[in-house]
Amino acid sequence: EGMRGDAWSRRPSPNPDGQLAVMRSEVAALIANGRPWTLFGDNLFVDFDLSAANLPAGAQLRVGEALVAVTPKPHDGCRKFTARFGNDALRFVSAKTTRDQNLRGIYWKVIEAGEVRVGDAIRVVSRP
């Protein structure tokens, strides 16, 4: 079901590859510039390297008690992101030179459900 209370599970045909939206905390703080992070619409903000080199599609991670997998679905800025943060923010997260860093974030799907709490460790279990 994804995260409790999230709209993902209420969609007519929820795509598991877009189950959990994840973004790096430091990038969110830079772009938000003091505004609430809830504007992003992401499920989790993490202090973890989300780059394609570190977390290719198929990588599995233990996050708190949950086991998740990185999906191949790109997490690009959308109309809502642009409306909330502007064209400069969209260009920043989408720049070709840093696209592999996944500055807008990545998607995870849940393999094994479990509790995840603020401050829980994230550990790479496997990489393809």
Backbone as numpy.savetxt, mean C-alpha at the origin, in Angstrom:
# Nx Ny Nz CAx CAy CAz Cx Cy Cz
-11.58 -10.86 3.72 -12.38 -9.65 3.72 -11.54 -8.39 3.72
-10.24 -8.49 3.69 -9.41 -7.29 3.75 -9.40 -6.73 5.17
-9.34 -5.43 5.29 -9.36 -4.78 6.60 -10.80 -4.54 7.02
-11.07 -4.75 8.29 -12.41 -4.48 8.80 -12.82 -3.05 8.51
-14.04 -2.89 8.01 -14.57 -1.57 7.76 -14.18 -0.97 6.42
-13.31 -1.62 5.66 -12.87 -1.08 4.38 -13.91 -1.36 3.30
-14.02 -0.48 2.34 -15.00 -0.62 1.26 -14.64 -1.74 0.28
-13.42 -2.23 0.29 -12.99 -3.25 -0.67 -13.94 -4.44 -0.68
-14.29 -4.96 0.48 -15.11 -6.17 0.54 -16.57 -5.91 0.17
-16.98 -4.66 0.08 -18.36 -4.34 -0.28 -18.54 -4.12 -1.78
-17.46 -4.20 -2.54 -17.56 -4.04 -3.99 -18.25 -5.25 -4.58
-18.94 -5.07 -5.71 -19.64 -6.20 -6.33 -18.72 -7.37 -6.67
-17.54 -7.10 -7.18 -16.56 -8.15 -7.52 -15.19 -7.71 -7.02
-14.94 -7.81 -5.71 -13.65 -7.33 -5.18 -12.49 -8.13 -5.76
-11.48 -7.41 -6.25 -10.28 -8.02 -6.82 -9.28 -8.28 -5.70
-8.92 -9.54 -5.43 -7.96 -9.82 -4.36 -6.62 -9.10 -4.54
-6.26 -8.79 -5.79 -4.99 -8.11 -6.02 -5.00 -6.66 -5.53
-6.16 -6.13 -5.18 -6.25 -4.78 -4.65 -6.80 -4.75 -3.24
-6.63 -5.86 -2.52 -7.25 -6.02 -1.21 -6.74 -5.02 -0.17
-5.44 -4.83 -0.07 -4.87 -3.91 0.93 -3.95 -2.92 0.23
-4.22 -1.64 0.41 -3.37 -0.58 -0.14 -2.39 -0.17 0.95
-1.11 -0.16 0.59 -0.04 0.09 1.57 0.88 1.19 1.04
1.25 2.11 1.92 2.11 3.23 1.54 3.16 3.46 2.61
4.34 3.92 2.19 5.40 4.25 3.15 5.02 5.50 3.94
5.22 5.44 5.22 4.87 6.55 6.13 5.58 7.84 5.76
6.87 7.76 5.45 7.63 8.98 5.17 7.16 9.67 3.90
6.73 8.91 2.91 6.21 9.50 1.68 4.85 10.13 1.95
4.01 9.45 2.71 2.69 9.99 3.06 2.85 11.30 3.82
3.76 11.35 4.76 3.97 12.57 5.55 4.41 13.73 4.65
5.29 13.45 3.71 5.77 14.49 2.80 4.63 15.03 1.94
3.86 14.14 1.35 2.79 14.56 0.45 1.64 15.21 1.22
1.27 14.65 2.36 0.14 15.18 3.14 0.43 16.58 3.66
1.68 16.85 4.00 2.07 18.18 4.45 1.17 18.70 5.56
0.93 17.84 6.57 0.13 18.23 7.73 -1.35 17.88 7.64
-1.81 17.47 6.46 -3.22 17.07 6.32 -3.37 15.63 6.79
-4.60 15.21 7.09 -4.82 13.85 7.59 -4.46 12.79 6.55
-3.82 11.74 7.01 -3.43 10.65 6.12 -4.63 9.87 5.62
-5.75 10.00 6.26 -6.96 9.30 5.78 -7.33 9.75 4.38
-6.86 10.91 3.95 -7.14 11.38 2.60 -6.58 10.45 1.53
-5.54 9.71 1.87 -4.95 8.80 0.88 -5.87 7.63 0.56
-6.63 7.18 1.54 -7.49 6.02 1.32 -6.77 4.70 1.47
-5.52 4.72 1.86 -4.76 3.48 2.03 -5.13 2.81 3.34
-4.87 1.49 3.41 -5.18 0.73 4.61 -4.07 0.77 5.64
-2.82 0.73 5.17 -1.68 0.68 6.08 -0.60 1.65 5.64
0.02 2.28 6.61 1.20 3.12 6.39 2.33 2.46 7.15
3.42 2.19 6.45 4.49 1.39 7.04 5.84 2.07 6.91
6.72 1.74 7.84 8.12 2.15 7.77 8.88 0.94 7.24
8.81 0.77 5.92 9.37 -0.43 5.29 9.63 -0.12 3.83
10.68 -0.71 3.28 11.05 -0.52 1.88 10.06 -1.26 0.98
9.24 -0.51 0.25 8.23 -1.09 -0.63 8.69 -1.15 -2.08
9.98 -0.92 -2.31 10.48 -0.91 -3.69 10.32 -2.27 -4.35
10.26 -2.24 -5.68 10.13 -3.47 -6.46 11.33 -4.39 -6.23
12.50 -3.82 -6.00 13.69 -4.65 -5.76 13.58 -5.41 -4.44
13.00 -4.78 -3.42 12.86 -5.41 -2.11 11.63 -6.30 -2.03
10.54 -5.86 -2.65 9.28 -6.60 -2.56 8.67 -6.81 -3.96
9.22 -7.73 -4.72 8.61 -8.02 -6.02 7.26 -8.70 -5.84
6.44 -8.66 -6.89 5.15 -9.34 -6.85 5.38 -10.80 -6.47
4.56 -11.29 -5.56 4.69 -12.66 -5.09 5.43 -12.79 -3.78
6.15 -11.75 -3.37 6.83 -11.79 -2.07 5.78 -11.94 -0.97
6.11 -12.73 0.03 5.20 -12.90 1.17 5.82 -12.29 2.41
4.95 -11.67 3.22 5.39 -11.00 4.43 4.51 -11.40 5.59
5.12 -11.44 6.75 4.38 -11.61 8.00 4.24 -10.21 8.58
3.01 -9.78 8.76 2.69 -8.46 9.31 1.84 -8.70 10.53
2.41 -8.49 11.70 1.70 -8.88 12.91 1.43 -10.37 12.83
0.17 -10.76 12.98 -0.20 -12.17 12.90 -0.61 -12.59 11.50
-0.75 -11.63 10.58 -1.23 -11.92 9.23 -0.08 -12.28 8.28
-0.41 -13.09 7.29 0.50 -13.39 6.19 -0.10 -12.76 4.95
0.67 -11.93 4.26 0.20 -11.24 3.06 1.18 -11.49 1.92
0.69 -11.24 0.70 1.54 -11.36 -0.49 1.44 -10.08 -1.30
2.55 -9.66 -1.85 2.59 -8.50 -2.74 1.94 -8.91 -4.06
1.04 -8.08 -4.57 0.36 -8.39 -5.82 0.98 -7.59 -6.97
0.74 -8.02 -8.20 1.30 -7.30 -9.34 0.52 -6.04 -9.72
-0.63 -5.83 -9.10 -1.45 -4.67 -9.45 -0.71 -3.38 -9.11
-0.56 -2.47 -10.08 0.12 -1.21 -9.77 -0.75 -0.30 -8.91
-0.13 0.36 -7.97 -0.84 1.31 -7.10 -0.48 2.70 -7.60
-1.28 3.17 -8.54 -1.03 4.48 -9.16 -1.92 5.52 -8.52
-1.54 6.75 -8.65 -2.42 7.83 -8.21 -3.66 7.87 -9.10
-4.78 8.20 -8.52 -6.04 8.26 -9.28 -6.58 9.69 -9.23
-7.78 9.85 -9.77 -8.42 11.18 -9.75 -8.57 11.71 -8.33
-8.92 10.84 -7.40 -9.08 11.27 -6.01 -7.74 11.75 -5.44
-6.68 11.01 -5.72 -5.35 11.39 -5.24 -4.98 12.77 -5.79
-5.19 12.97 -7.09 -4.86 14.25 -7.72 -5.71 15.37 -7.14
-7.00 15.12 -6.95 -7.89 16.15 -6.39 -7.48 16.53 -4.98
-7.01 15.57 -4.21 -6.67 15.83 -2.80 -5.28 16.41 -2.62
-4.32 16.00 -3.49 -2.93 16.40 -3.27 -2.32 17.19 -4.42
-2.98 17.22 -5.56 -2.52 18.04 -6.68 -1.70 17.28 -7.71
-1.54 17.93 -8.86 -0.79 17.33 -9.98 0.68 17.12 -9.64
1.26 18.03 -8.87 2.68 17.87 -8.51 2.90 16.60 -7.69
1.99 16.31 -6.79 2.12 15.09 -5.98 1.99 13.86 -6.88
1.06 13.89 -7.83 0.91 12.76 -8.75 2.17 12.58 -9.59
2.71 13.67 -10.11 3.95 13.57 -10.89 5.09 13.02 -10.03
5.15 13.43 -8.78 6.20 12.96 -7.86 6.14 11.45 -7.68
4.96 10.90 -7.38 4.86 9.46 -7.13 4.92 8.63 -8.41
4.70 9.28 -9.56 4.66 8.55 -10.83 5.90 8.74 -11.69
6.87 9.49 -11.23 8.06 9.79 -12.04 8.74 8.50 -12.51
9.07 8.46 -13.79 9.72 7.27 -14.36 11.02 6.93 -13.65
11.75 7.94 -13.24 13.06 7.70 -12.62 12.97 7.04 -11.25
11.83 7.16 -10.59 11.67 6.57 -9.26 10.48 5.61 -9.19
9.90 5.26 -10.32 8.70 4.41 -10.33 8.95 3.09 -9.62
10.17 2.57 -9.73 10.49 1.29 -9.09 10.50 1.38 -7.57
10.47 2.59 -7.03 10.44 2.76 -5.57 9.03 2.63 -5.01
8.03 2.61 -5.89 6.62 2.47 -5.47 6.24 3.54 -4.44
6.53 4.79 -4.77 6.25 5.88 -3.84 4.77 6.04 -3.54
3.90 5.70 -4.50 2.46 5.76 -4.22 2.03 4.57 -3.37
2.84 3.53 -3.37 2.54 2.37 -2.56 2.39 1.11 -3.39
1.96 0.06 -2.73 1.74 -1.23 -3.39 0.47 -1.85 -2.82
0.07 -2.96 -3.43 -1.08 -3.71 -2.94 -0.62 -5.05 -2.38
-1.29 -5.46 -1.31 -1.09 -6.78 -0.72 -2.43 -7.52 -0.73
-2.36 -8.83 -0.78 -3.56 -9.64 -0.56 -3.30 -10.52 0.65
-4.36 -10.80 1.37 -4.25 -11.60 2.59 -4.19 -13.08 2.24
-3.16 -13.76 2.74 -3.02 -15.20 2.58 -3.56 -15.90 3.83
-3.16 -15.39 5.00 -3.67 -15.88 6.29 -4.10 -14.67 7.10
-5.35 -14.65 7.50 -5.86 -13.54 8.30 -5.21 -13.53 9.68
-5.13 -12.36 10.27 -4.59 -12.22 11.62 -4.61 -10.77 12.05
-4.48 -10.55 13.33 -4.48 -9.19 13.88 -3.19 -8.46 13.49
-3.35 -7.20 13.14 -2.22 -6.32 12.85 -2.43 -5.07 13.68
-1.41 -4.71 14.45 -1.50 -3.56 15.34 -0.41 -2.55 15.03
-0.66 -1.32 15.38 0.36 -0.28 15.21 1.63 -0.73 15.91
2.74 -0.64 15.21 4.03 -1.01 15.78 4.42 -2.46 15.53
3.52 -3.28 14.99 3.87 -4.68 14.70 5.00 -4.75 13.68
5.82 -5.74 13.84 6.94 -5.96 12.93 6.44 -6.45 11.58
7.20 -6.11 10.55 6.98 -6.63 9.20 8.23 -7.43 8.85
8.01 -8.67 8.41 9.15 -9.54 8.11 8.89 -10.23 6.76
9.88 -10.17 5.88 9.78 -10.87 4.61 9.93 -12.35 4.89
8.96 -13.13 4.44 8.97 -14.58 4.61 9.60 -15.25 3.39
9.24 -14.75 2.20 9.81 -15.31 0.96 9.72 -14.30 -0.16
10.61 -14.44 -1.12 10.60 -13.65 -2.35 10.63 -14.63 -3.52
9.95 -14.31 -4.60 9.98 -15.22 -5.76 11.36 -15.26 -6.41
